[in-house]
Amino acid sequence: MRPAERSEIESWDELVRANPDGGHMLQTRAWGETKRRWGWDPAYMVWEGRDTRESRDVRAGRDPREDRGTRESRDVRVAILFLRRHLPGLGWLWYAPKGPGVDSPELLAQVLAERDAFAGAFRVEVEPELADTAGNRAALLAMGLKKGVDVQIARATVIVDLTPPEDEILAGFRSKTRYNVRLAARHAVGVTQEPCEGPAISAMHQLMGAAFNRADYPLRPESYYATYWRLFEASGQGALLVARLGDEVLAGAYVCWLGQKAWYKDGGSSLRHRELMAPHLLQWEAMRWLKRKGVTSYDLFAVPGRDEIGVRDHPLAGLWQFKSGFSTDLREFVGLWELVLQPRREAIWRKAAEPVVRRARWRLRHDLLY
């Protein structure tokens, strides 16, 4: 693994799109530069090598016991955004948000084997979008990783397939969700794209504040969201969509995309005129808008995990009720895992320093550590 060259950084997002996992918005340059402004040092790294694994493709009608498997090999390049934070007296903490962009534990093991690349690090945190299965967890443990505390709100999400025609996508929604979409349209709720400027940003932040309070989650300062909303918008990879009734803003959604993948990154809605179901129409229009841009997969972000669905007091229960109306394609990922390189220093950070740093950042800047 090596630092990316200048030319590679200039075309960074194209490299991320070409990753085995198809890329993620939290691995883009816009996200790295956002985090640079909020206390992290982005490290743009590239791993190149050959990925070799055993494949067992049993043909129809063939006895599986007769299949001995074949060895597959491919040249692979993985572009990885690591965020680094220096802790005095301890060294560097490295974190790959939703990365590295691998598609198997075997490839992740090869990427992390080059530990000399993590100069001065006491802990390296990875967060690949690998399915949360017993096999994948066992493989991560076998390579010396341990499960860490998740950074993302949830390890589960719902994916909407945007490849079918619009009428088929709409028909795939739950009947109540289709009804709510049409209800909002009948009552003249309109959806528009808004530039990421002062009034629109403030209105969106207020909507998010109401939603975060209902879910009992901390809300970062308006300037934090404004930073990456503007950076993604400037890179042609993000947009703020707003649902209005006349001049009154009822709901907002910030969506990001990279190639054929898109994400519902941020959102919020007003309690006024809840009966008009503006968020349902907003999401449907966002899907239509993204589909016209060539997006085929829309990630609705955080929902409860499969074992948590139905827990009435779960903080994400309302989000599951809303988002599952659009799709029941639930994906659960392994979440954050830690590679500990300096056990003594890592223990000091985890047990003593980290809680202090978290409290101080929230008290002084009303901001989170990650």
Residue, then its C-alpha position, 0 to 999 in steps of 0.5 A: m500500500r502506498p500514498a496516492e500520486r498527485s494524478e490519482i488524487e485528482s481523479w480520486d473518485e473515479l478510482v473509488r468507483a472502480n473499487p471491488d465494492g463499487g465505491h462509497m460516498l464516504q470514501t470520496r475526496a469530498w468527504g476526505e476534504t470535509k473531514r480535513r476541516w474538522g480535525w482529521d488528516p485525510a490519507y489517500m492510499v492505493w493498494e495494488g496486487r492480485d486477489t486469488r481465491e477458490s471458486r466453487d461454481v457447481r453446474a445445474g445437475r452436477d453432484p456437488r461432491e464432484d466439484r473440486g473448485t477452481r482458483e480464480s485470480r485477478d489484478v486489483r487496485v483499491a483506492i482507500l481514504f483513511l482519516r487520521r488523527h494524531l493523539p499526543g503521546l499515543g500516536w496516530l488513529w487511522y479510520a477508513p469510513k465505509g472502507p476499504g472498498v473490498d468485496s471479500p474478507e480475503l482481499l481485506a486481509q491482503v490490504l491490511a497485511e502491509r502494516d508498515a503503511f500505517a506509520g505511527a499508528f496505534r490503532v487502525e479502524v476499518e469499516p468495509e461493506l461486507a455482509d454481517t455473516a458468521g463466516n465473515r466475522a470469523a474471517l475478520l477475527a482470524m486475521g487479527l481484527k477485533k470488533g469495535v464500537d460502530v461509528q455509523i448510526a446503524r450497520a443496517t440499511v435498506i436498498v431500493d433497486l432503481t433499474p426497473p421502469e418507474d411504474e414498476i418501482l412505484a408498484g414495488f412500494r407498500s400500498k400505504t406508501r404508494y397512497n401517501v406518495r399520491l396523497a402528497a401530490r394531490h395536495a399540491v406538495g412540490v419537490t425542488q432542488e435547492p442550492c446549498e446556500g444560507p437560507a436553504i441550509s438553515a431550513m434543512h438544519q432546522l428540519m434535521g434538528a426536529a428529526f434528531n430530537r425525536a430519535d434522541y440523536p446528537l445533531r452537529p453544528e450547521s457549519y459541519y453539514a454546510t461544509y460537505w453539502r457544498l463540497f459534494e454539490a460542487s463536485g457534482q455528487g450531491a443535491l439538496l431536495v426540498a418538499r414545500l406546500g406553497d412557500e412552507v418547507l415541509a421536508g428536506a433530503y440531502v442525497c449523494w451519488l457516485g456512479q450508479k450508487a446513491w445515498y439518502k445521507d441526511g433528512g428531516s421533516s416538520l410536524r406541521h402538515r404531517e397529514l400531507m405525507a410530504p416525506h413520502l413524495l420527497q423520496w419518490e421524486a428523489m428516486r425519479w431524479l436519481k434514476r434519470k442521472g443513471v443511478t441504479s441503487y439507492d441506499l436509504f442509510a440507517v435502519p434497525g438490524r434484522d434482530e431489532i425490527g419490531v422493538r417498539d422503543h428502538p430509536l430507529a423504529g420510526l425510520w424502519q417504518f418509513k423506509s421499509g415502505f419503499s423496499t424490504d431489501l435489508r442489508e446488514f454489514v459487519g460494522l467497524w473492526e479494529l487492528v491494534l498495532q500498539p496494545r498499550r497505547e491503544a488501551i490508554w486511548r480506549k480506557a482513559a483518553e477517548p472518553v475525555v476527548r469525546r466529552a471535550r469536543w461536544r462541550l467546546r464545539h458541539d461536535l462528535l469525535y468521528 
